[in-house]
């Protein structure tokens, strides 16, 4: 039962990773219940698949569940759903000392975390991530947000959870496409600064994707430990180290915007294509060996993830995609930092990328993909 600490002083917390942990949630979450109940926010899909397991375990520990079930999908990270959730939480008389449980993928975790950050000027929450993407990335680190018409995650707050409970068996009920999308975030940790882990992904990734419990547990623990270390070192992206976790996201968010932040391109799929684009752009600039960029593209293609504009079903040209990038929350003084690479495991932050050159690259890359 791996327990990974996130060392943030007074805001420190633990991440517990265990097969079947959801069926023993009462042992781990009862201490967060006040007045004998926990409010659990989830979505319609997860409510059907996982809420009964959580509720039964909490009932065995003498804790009643007050469920709030929201629609599934990226569109739930919105002003309207946030407002509805806040009203529901206030109706249930949530107090600042209460803990709200976020049971679901990245959408639910981000939305509930943001609601907890602003409800009564801040209350507590617990993450119980049920998707691979949430388990290896979004449930850890305290980034919470909703999307707006201007772009993705532009309204949010840093608000750390009190505890993260990860049960890899929840992935058994996910569609294969959702698991693949989450796998992109696993690959990301190898590409950032761990070439050996990327090589492990090349060799063992298919086992993870097919549900092998040993490969799955290894990938989740490895990813969580990597992210916990980065977050502990740079919680609010002040030193620049945490920005490395955005590898593929600047390109990826633009692709998501082009497809309307819809199920046409899942977040992890956008990140996958974005990482491939970042490596190919780095190779075009002479920073990265072309062979490394080709390895990244080949692995993503092999596991069925988008790796270029065509496979991401993006219709916008380079100029349109760069326009989406201008709404990126990382913009500073008119400059957009990019995560580029000198090779696999050698990602770095560049602040001198010319956006008109990025637009040309995207058009060239699209043309090459058509050949």
PADREN-691528 format. One record per residue (C-alpha): residue in three letters; x, y, z. Coordinates in steps of 0.5 Angstrom, whole numbers. Each point is the difference from the previous one (the first is absolute). Layout:
BEGIN
nugu aa Ala | x X | y Y | z Z
...
This chain:
BEGIN
nugu aa Unk | x 0 | y 0 | z 0
nugu aa Unk | x 4 | y 6 | z -2
nugu aa Unk | x -1 | y 6 | z 3
nugu aa Unk | x 3 | y 6 | z -3
nugu aa Unk | x 1 | y 7 | z 4
nugu aa Unk | x -1 | y 7 | z -3
nugu aa Unk | x 5 | y 4 | z 4
nugu aa Unk | x -3 | y 7 | z 1
nugu aa Unk | x 1 | y 2 | z 7
nugu aa Unk | x -7 | y 1 | z 3
nugu aa Unk | x -3 | y -2 | z -6
nugu aa Unk | x 3 | y -7 | z -1
nugu aa Unk | x -4 | y -6 | z -1
nugu aa Unk | x 0 | y -7 | z -2
nugu aa Unk | x -1 | y -4 | z -7
nugu aa Unk | x -2 | y -7 | z 2
nugu aa Unk | x 0 | y -5 | z -6
nugu aa Unk | x -3 | y -7 | z 1
nugu aa Unk | x -4 | y -5 | z -5
nugu aa Unk | x -7 | y 0 | z 4
nugu aa Unk | x 1 | y 6 | z 4
nugu aa Unk | x -7 | y 3 | z -2
nugu aa Unk | x -3 | y -7 | z 3
nugu aa Unk | x 4 | y 2 | z 7
nugu aa Unk | x -2 | y 8 | z -1
nugu aa Unk | x -3 | y 0 | z 7
nugu aa Unk | x 7 | y -2 | z 3
nugu aa Unk | x 3 | y 6 | z -3
nugu aa Unk | x -5 | y 6 | z -1
nugu aa Unk | x -5 | y -1 | z 7
nugu aa Unk | x 5 | y 5 | z 3
nugu aa Unk | x -2 | y 5 | z -5
nugu aa Unk | x -8 | y -1 | z 2
nugu aa Unk | x -3 | y 5 | z 4
nugu aa Unk | x -7 | y -1 | z 3
nugu aa Unk | x 0 | y -7 | z -3
nugu aa Unk | x 0 | y 2 | z -7
nugu aa Unk | x 4 | y 1 | z -6
nugu aa Unk | x -2 | y 4 | z -6
nugu aa Unk | x 3 | y -3 | z -6
nugu aa Unk | x 0 | y 3 | z -7
nugu aa Unk | x 0 | y -4 | z -6
nugu aa Unk | x -3 | y -1 | z -7
nugu aa Unk | x -5 | y -4 | z -3
nugu aa Unk | x 5 | y -5 | z -3
nugu aa Unk | x 4 | y -1 | z 6
nugu aa Unk | x -6 | y 0 | z 5
nugu aa Unk | x -3 | y -6 | z -4
nugu aa Unk | x 7 | y -4 | z 0
nugu aa Unk | x 3 | y 2 | z 7
nugu aa Unk | x -4 | y 4 | z 4
nugu aa Unk | x -3 | y -6 | z 3
nugu aa Unk | x 6 | y -3 | z 2
nugu aa Unk | x 2 | y 6 | z 4
nugu aa Unk | x -6 | y 1 | z 3
nugu aa Unk | x 0 | y -7 | z 3
nugu aa Unk | x 6 | y 1 | z 3
nugu aa Unk | x -1 | y 6 | z 3
nugu aa Unk | x -7 | y -3 | z 3
nugu aa Unk | x 4 | y -5 | z 3
nugu aa Unk | x 4 | y 5 | z 3
nugu aa Unk | x -6 | y 3 | z 3
nugu aa Unk | x 0 | y 6 | z -5
nugu aa Unk | x -6 | y 2 | z -5
nugu aa Unk | x 1 | y 3 | z -7
nugu aa Unk | x -3 | y 6 | z -3
nugu aa Unk | x 1 | y -1 | z -7
nugu aa Unk | x 0 | y 6 | z -5
nugu aa Unk | x 0 | y -3 | z -7
nugu aa Unk | x 2 | y 4 | z -6
nugu aa Unk | x 0 | y -1 | z -7
nugu aa Unk | x 6 | y -3 | z -3
nugu aa Unk | x 5 | y 3 | z -5
nugu aa Unk | x 4 | y 6 | z -1
nugu aa Unk | x -5 | y 5 | z 0
nugu aa Unk | x -2 | y -1 | z 7
nugu aa Unk | x 6 | y 4 | z 1
nugu aa Unk | x -4 | y 6 | z -1
nugu aa Unk | x -3 | y 7 | z 4
nugu aa Unk | x -7 | y -3 | z 0
nugu aa Unk | x 2 | y -7 | z 3
nugu aa Unk | x 5 | y 4 | z 5
nugu aa Unk | x -6 | y 4 | z 2
nugu aa Unk | x -5 | y -6 | z 0
nugu aa Unk | x 5 | y -4 | z 5
nugu aa Unk | x 1 | y 6 | z 4
nugu aa Unk | x -7 | y 1 | z 1
nugu aa Unk | x -1 | y -8 | z 2
nugu aa Unk | x 6 | y 0 | z 5
nugu aa Unk | x -3 | y 6 | z 3
nugu aa Unk | x -7 | y -3 | z 1
nugu aa Unk | x 4 | y -6 | z 3
nugu aa Unk | x 3 | y 5 | z 5
nugu aa Unk | x 7 | y -1 | z -1
nugu aa Unk | x 4 | y 3 | z 5
nugu aa Unk | x 8 | y 2 | z -1
nugu aa Unk | x 2 | y -5 | z 4
nugu aa Unk | x -4 | y -6 | z -4
nugu aa Unk | x 4 | y -4 | z -5
nugu aa Unk | x -3 | y -1 | z -7
nugu aa Unk | x 1 | y -6 | z -4
nugu aa Unk | x 2 | y 0 | z -7
nugu aa Unk | x -2 | y -7 | z -3
nugu aa Unk | x 2 | y 0 | z -8
nugu aa Unk | x 5 | y 2 | z -5
nugu aa Unk | x 4 | y 7 | z -1
nugu aa Unk | x -7 | y 4 | z -2
nugu aa Unk | x -3 | y -2 | z 7
nugu aa Unk | x 7 | y 1 | z 4
nugu aa Unk | x 1 | y 7 | z -3
nugu aa Unk | x -7 | y 2 | z 1
nugu aa Unk | x -1 | y -2 | z 7
nugu aa Unk | x 7 | y 2 | z 2
nugu aa Unk | x -2 | y 7 | z -3
nugu aa Unk | x -7 | y 0 | z 4
nugu aa Unk | x 4 | y -2 | z 6
nugu aa Unk | x 5 | y 6 | z -1
nugu aa Unk | x -5 | y 5 | z 0
nugu aa Unk | x -6 | y -2 | z 4
nugu aa Unk | x -1 | y 4 | z 6
nugu aa Unk | x 7 | y 2 | z -2
nugu aa Unk | x 3 | y -7 | z 1
nugu aa Unk | x -2 | y -7 | z 2
nugu aa Unk | x 4 | y -6 | z 0
nugu aa Unk | x -1 | y -6 | z -6
nugu aa Unk | x 3 | y -7 | z -1
nugu aa Unk | x 1 | y -3 | z -7
nugu aa Unk | x -2 | y -7 | z -2
nugu aa Unk | x 2 | y 0 | z -7
nugu aa Unk | x -3 | y -5 | z -4
nugu aa Unk | x 4 | y 1 | z -7
nugu aa Unk | x 7 | y -1 | z -2
nugu aa Unk | x 1 | y 7 | z -2
nugu aa Unk | x -3 | y 2 | z 7
nugu aa Unk | x 4 | y -5 | z 4
nugu aa Unk | x 7 | y 2 | z -3
nugu aa Unk | x -1 | y 7 | z -1
nugu aa Unk | x -6 | y 5 | z 1
nugu aa Unk | x -2 | y -3 | z 7
nugu aa Unk | x 7 | y 2 | z 3
nugu aa Unk | x 3 | y 7 | z 1
nugu aa Unk | x -6 | y 4 | z 1
nugu aa Unk | x -1 | y 3 | z -6
nugu aa Unk | x -8 | y 1 | z -1
nugu aa Unk | x -4 | y 4 | z -5
nugu aa Unk | x -5 | y 1 | z -5
nugu aa Unk | x 0 | y 1 | z -8
nugu aa Unk | x -3 | y 7 | z -3
nugu aa Unk | x -2 | y 2 | z -7
nugu aa Unk | x 7 | y 3 | z 0
nugu aa Unk | x 4 | y -7 | z 1
nugu aa Unk | x 1 | y -5 | z 5
nugu aa Unk | x 2 | y 0 | z 7
nugu aa Unk | x 0 | y 8 | z 0
nugu aa Unk | x -4 | y 1 | z 7
nugu aa Unk | x 2 | y -4 | z 6
nugu aa Unk | x 4 | y -1 | z 6
nugu aa Unk | x 6 | y -3 | z 3
nugu aa Unk | x -3 | y -4 | z 6
nugu aa Unk | x 3 | y -7 | z 2
nugu aa Unk | x -4 | y -6 | z 2
nugu aa Unk | x 0 | y -3 | z 7
nugu aa Unk | x 1 | y -7 | z -2
nugu aa Unk | x 0 | y -4 | z -7
nugu aa Unk | x -3 | y -7 | z 0
nugu aa Unk | x 2 | y -4 | z -7
nugu aa Unk | x -3 | y -6 | z -1
nugu aa Unk | x 3 | y -3 | z -7
nugu aa Unk | x -6 | y -5 | z -1
nugu aa Unk | x -4 | y 6 | z -1
nugu aa Unk | x 3 | y 0 | z -7
nugu aa Unk | x -3 | y -7 | z -2
nugu aa Unk | x -7 | y 4 | z -1
nugu aa Unk | x 3 | y 5 | z -5
nugu aa Unk | x 0 | y 0 | z -7
nugu aa Unk | x 6 | y -2 | z -4
nugu aa Unk | x 0 | y 7 | z -3
nugu aa Unk | x 0 | y 3 | z 7
nugu aa Unk | x 6 | y -4 | z 3
nugu aa Unk | x 4 | y 2 | z -6
nugu aa Unk | x -1 | y 7 | z 1
nugu aa Unk | x 2 | y 0 | z 7
nugu aa Unk | x 6 | y -4 | z -3
nugu aa Unk | x 3 | y 6 | z -3
nugu aa Unk | x 1 | y 3 | z 7
nugu aa Unk | x 4 | y -6 | z 2
nugu aa Unk | x 5 | y 1 | z -6
nugu aa Unk | x 0 | y 7 | z 1
nugu aa Unk | x 4 | y -2 | z 7
nugu aa Unk | x 5 | y -4 | z -4
nugu aa Unk | x 1 | y 6 | z -6
nugu aa Unk | x 1 | y 5 | z 6
nugu aa Unk | x 6 | y -2 | z 3
nugu aa Unk | x 0 | y -8 | z 0
nugu aa Unk | x 3 | y -3 | z -6
nugu aa Unk | x 0 | y -7 | z 3
nugu aa Unk | x -8 | y 1 | z 2
nugu aa Unk | x -1 | y 1 | z -7
nugu aa Unk | x 3 | y -6 | z -2
nugu aa Unk | x -4 | y -4 | z 5
nugu aa Unk | x -6 | y 3 | z -3
nugu aa Unk | x 2 | y -2 | z -7
nugu aa Unk | x 2 | y -7 | z 2
nugu aa Unk | x -6 | y -1 | z 5
nugu aa Unk | x -5 | y 5 | z -1
nugu aa Unk | x -5 | y -5 | z -4
nugu aa Unk | x 0 | y -4 | z 6
nugu aa Unk | x -3 | y 6 | z 4
nugu aa Unk | x -5 | y 2 | z -5
nugu aa Unk | x -2 | y -8 | z 0
nugu aa Unk | x -2 | y 1 | z 7
nugu aa Unk | x 7 | y -4 | z 3
nugu aa Unk | x -1 | y 2 | z 8
nugu aa Unk | x 8 | y 0 | z 1
nugu aa Unk | x 1 | y 4 | z -6
nugu aa Unk | x -6 | y 5 | z 2
nugu aa Unk | x 3 | y 1 | z 7
nugu aa Unk | x 7 | y 1 | z -2
nugu aa Unk | x -2 | y 5 | z -5
nugu aa Unk | x -5 | y 4 | z 5
nugu aa Unk | x 5 | y 0 | z 6
nugu aa Unk | x 6 | y 2 | z -5
nugu aa Unk | x -4 | y 6 | z -3
nugu aa Unk | x -3 | y 2 | z 7
nugu aa Unk | x 7 | y 0 | z 3
nugu aa Unk | x 3 | y 4 | z -5
nugu aa Unk | x -6 | y 5 | z 0
nugu aa Unk | x 0 | y 0 | z 8
nugu aa Unk | x 8 | y 2 | z 0
nugu aa Unk | x -1 | y 6 | z -5
nugu aa Unk | x -6 | y 3 | z 3
nugu aa Unk | x 3 | y 0 | z 7
nugu aa Unk | x 6 | y 3 | z -3
nugu aa Unk | x -4 | y 5 | z -4
nugu aa Unk | x -8 | y 0 | z 2
nugu aa Unk | x -2 | y 7 | z -4
nugu aa Unk | x 5 | y 0 | z -6
nugu aa Unk | x 4 | y 5 | z 3
nugu aa Unk | x 7 | y -3 | z -1
nugu aa Unk | x -2 | y -3 | z -7
nugu aa Unk | x 1 | y -7 | z 2
nugu aa Unk | x -7 | y -2 | z 0
nugu aa Unk | x -1 | y 3 | z -7
nugu aa Unk | x 3 | y -6 | z -2
nugu aa Unk | x -6 | y -4 | z 1
nugu aa Unk | x -4 | y 4 | z -5
nugu aa Unk | x 4 | y -4 | z -6
nugu aa Unk | x -4 | y 0 | z -6
nugu aa Unk | x -6 | y 4 | z 4
nugu aa Unk | x 1 | y 7 | z -4
nugu aa Unk | x 0 | y -4 | z -7
nugu aa Unk | x -6 | y -5 | z 3
nugu aa Unk | x -4 | y 6 | z 3
nugu aa Unk | x 0 | y 3 | z -7
nugu aa Unk | x -2 | y -6 | z -3
nugu aa Unk | x -6 | y -1 | z 5
nugu aa Unk | x -2 | y 7 | z -1
nugu aa Unk | x -1 | y -2 | z -8
nugu aa Unk | x -4 | y -6 | z 2
nugu aa Unk | x -4 | y 4 | z 4
nugu aa Unk | x 2 | y -3 | z 7
nugu aa Unk | x -4 | y -6 | z -2
nugu aa Unk | x 0 | y -7 | z 0
nugu aa Unk | x 3 | y 0 | z -7
nugu aa Unk | x 7 | y 1 | z 3
nugu aa Unk | x 0 | y -2 | z 8
nugu aa Unk | x 5 | y 4 | z 4
nugu aa Unk | x 5 | y -6 | z 0
nugu aa Unk | x 0 | y -1 | z -7
nugu aa Unk | x 1 | y 8 | z -1
nugu aa Unk | x 6 | y -1 | z 4
nugu aa Unk | x 3 | y -6 | z -4
nugu aa Unk | x 0 | y 4 | z -6
nugu aa Unk | x 3 | y 6 | z 3
nugu aa Unk | x 6 | y -4 | z 3
nugu aa Unk | x 1 | y -3 | z -7
nugu aa Unk | x -1 | y 7 | z -3
nugu aa Unk | x 5 | y 3 | z 5
nugu aa Unk | x 5 | y -5 | z -1
nugu aa Unk | x 0 | y 1 | z -8
nugu aa Unk | x 0 | y 7 | z 1
nugu aa Unk | x 6 | y 0 | z 4
nugu aa Unk | x 3 | y -5 | z -5
nugu aa Unk | x -1 | y 6 | z -5
nugu aa Unk | x 3 | y 5 | z 4
nugu aa Unk | x 6 | y -5 | z 0
nugu aa Unk | x 0 | y -1 | z 8
nugu aa Unk | x -2 | y -7 | z 0
nugu aa Unk | x 2 | y -6 | z -4
nugu aa Unk | x -5 | y -2 | z -5
nugu aa Unk | x 1 | y -7 | z 2
nugu aa Unk | x -3 | y 2 | z 7
nugu aa Unk | x -6 | y 4 | z -3
nugu aa Unk | x -1 | y -6 | z -5
nugu aa Unk | x 0 | y -5 | z 6
nugu aa Unk | x -5 | y 4 | z 4
nugu aa Unk | x -5 | y 0 | z -6
nugu aa Unk | x 1 | y -7 | z -2
nugu aa Unk | x -2 | y -2 | z 8
nugu aa Unk | x -6 | y 4 | z 0
nugu aa Unk | x -2 | y -2 | z -7
nugu aa Unk | x 1 | y -7 | z 2
nugu aa Unk | x -5 | y 0 | z 6
nugu aa Unk | x -5 | y 3 | z -4
nugu aa Unk | x 1 | y 8 | z 3
nugu aa Unk | x -1 | y 6 | z -5
nugu aa Unk | x 7 | y 2 | z -2
nugu aa Unk | x -1 | y 5 | z -5
nugu aa Unk | x -5 | y 5 | z -2
nugu aa Unk | x -4 | y -5 | z -5
nugu aa Unk | x 0 | y -5 | z 5
nugu aa Unk | x -3 | y 5 | z 5
nugu aa Unk | x -5 | y 2 | z -5
nugu aa Unk | x 2 | y 7 | z 1
nugu aa Unk | x -3 | y 5 | z -6
nugu aa Unk | x 3 | y 6 | z 2
nugu aa Unk | x 6 | y 3 | z -4
nugu aa Unk | x 7 | y 2 | z 4
nugu aa Unk | x -3 | y 7 | z 1
nugu aa Unk | x -6 | y -2 | z 3
nugu aa Unk | x 3 | y -5 | z 5
nugu aa Unk | x 5 | y 6 | z 2
nugu aa Unk | x -6 | y 4 | z 1
nugu aa Unk | x -2 | y -5 | z 5
nugu aa Unk | x 7 | y 0 | z 3
nugu aa Unk | x -1 | y 8 | z 1
nugu aa Unk | x -5 | y -2 | z 6
nugu aa Unk | x 4 | y -5 | z 3
nugu aa Unk | x 1 | y 2 | z 8
nugu aa Unk | x 7 | y 0 | z 0
nugu aa Unk | x 1 | y 6 | z -5
nugu aa Unk | x 4 | y 5 | z 4
nugu aa Unk | x 2 | y 7 | z -3
nugu aa Unk | x -3 | y -2 | z -7
nugu aa Unk | x 5 | y -6 | z 0
nugu aa Unk | x -2 | y -7 | z 0
nugu aa Unk | x 5 | y -5 | z 3
nugu aa Unk | x 1 | y -7 | z -3
nugu aa Unk | x 2 | y -7 | z 2
nugu aa Unk | x 5 | y -2 | z -5
nugu aa Unk | x 5 | y -6 | z 0
nugu aa Unk | x 7 | y -1 | z -1
nugu aa Unk | x -1 | y -8 | z 0
nugu aa Unk | x -4 | y -5 | z 4
nugu aa Unk | x 0 | y 2 | z 7
nugu aa Unk | x 3 | y 7 | z -1
nugu aa Unk | x -6 | y 4 | z 0
nugu aa Unk | x 1 | y 8 | z 1
nugu aa Unk | x -4 | y 6 | z 0
nugu aa Unk | x 1 | y 5 | z -6
nugu aa Unk | x -2 | y 7 | z 1
nugu aa Unk | x 2 | y 3 | z -7
nugu aa Unk | x -4 | y -4 | z -5
nugu aa Unk | x -3 | y 4 | z -6
nugu aa Unk | x -7 | y -2 | z 0
nugu aa Unk | x 0 | y 2 | z -8
nugu aa Unk | x 5 | y -5 | z -1
nugu aa Unk | x -4 | y -5 | z 4
nugu aa Unk | x -6 | y 1 | z -4
nugu aa Unk | x 5 | y -1 | z -6
nugu aa Unk | x 2 | y -7 | z 3
nugu aa Unk | x -7 | y -2 | z 1
nugu aa Unk | x -2 | y 1 | z -7
nugu aa Unk | x 6 | y -4 | z -2
nugu aa Unk | x -1 | y -5 | z 4
nugu aa Unk | x -7 | y -1 | z -2
nugu aa Unk | x 2 | y 0 | z -7
nugu aa Unk | x 6 | y -6 | z 1
nugu aa Unk | x -6 | y -4 | z 4
nugu aa Unk | x -4 | y 0 | z -7
nugu aa Unk | x 6 | y -3 | z -4
